[in-house]
């Protein structure tokens, strides 16, 4: 059985059709994301990644 209705992902997104989050929803979402990701910030950085980041800083310092 086919449907004449287009898939919503095919619809163009503009300021009239784009979903809007209320300020309260954005605030709650921000709190929940911080609660989820804050513990990750306390984890130690992988030693190899730390080395690469240090090398990047050194390389940037040598650039004019």
Secondary structure, DSSP 8 states (H G I E B T S, - for coil): ---SS--GGGS---TTTS----HHHHHHHHHHHHHHHHHHHTS---HHHHHHHHHHHHHHHH--
